[in-house]
Amino acid sequence: MYVSTMHAEGHMRRCLMVVVSLAFLCSMACESRSSRAPANDSAGAHAMAPSAAPPASSTGGFDGAKAYEHVRKLVEIGPRPPGSDGIHRAQAYIVGQLKSVGCQVEEHDFNGSTPLGDIAMKNIIARIPGTGRDIVLYATHYDTLPMANFVGADDGGSGTGTMLELARVFCSQQTKNALNVWIVFFDGEEAQGNWTDKSSVQWRDTNSTFGSREMAASMALSGDLKHIDAMILADMIGPPDLKIKRDSGSTPWLVDLIWATARRLGYQKIFVDETYTVGGDDHFSFIRRGVAGCDVIDFDIATTYWHTPEDTLDKVDPRSLALVGHVFVEILPTLEKRFP
């Protein structure tokens, strides 16, 4: 009887040791997986799945999932500052996507004289001919801030993805609009310099917005500038909790028109009736020359991930892109009524 009891206790101790060993191995495996997660995050992977975009049939044909896919492809390229290999790859992607949906594409090369020296830059324009002479410009910038590990998912990516999808919608239409639509991708919007972090960035009128200043000047010389009825800029429109305020520096009647369109579509919680002052952006290059312009931007992110390596893909939501894109689609017929 004594021998039998000792055998049972030994068996129990061995079982307990096996259980403890298995628990230790599982714990080590979990720690190993968690220690690798930040590397994926820094590369731009998102921690949670984005919300589903509404069907394109409910947003004027604008597909938020396709716009988001463009953003993902740009983030995969990595940093895209002017003159870099990354921006050359982004240029090839943008031009290829525009041509694939039947857009007429123009590439305008120029040099920007920056604090870092002369840099070759490129504006890309998709033209959708109308039946009249007047022009509506939809615009964004596609470059990223010259900073290590900055992939600009929202700041640069969200506007670019939105404009690529808007180009697909307009270029695939069978009937012509009354207004000519130009969809423009500006290079050199971000402030040029050897920036190490957010606090080191110094934004000046002379070290930024190279692409928009170049285009506005060129259109003034060609005489096309006087035919622009409105310039609508998209910049940082990707956050899941999107909240776009009225830019006090934008043209009031155009702001009213865009906000009225958003309200009619039921997006008044996104296009809110609050005012914000944007210090500098591409629309000012045209406003200074007498063109009506509006900056559609969620600048509240300035207190969080703006101009930091944390501007990654998880900061962009397909639904936000879809709703802003829907407003952009619906603005066009309203402008055509204003400028018959």
Beta strands, then each sheet from edge to edge (+ up, - down):
strand 1: 104-114
strand 2: 117-128
strand 3: 135-141
strand 4: 180-186
strand 5: 228-235
strand 6: 244-247
strand 7: 271-276
strand 8: 293-297
sheet 1: 1+ 2- 4+ 3+ 5+ 8+
sheet 2: 6+ 7+
end
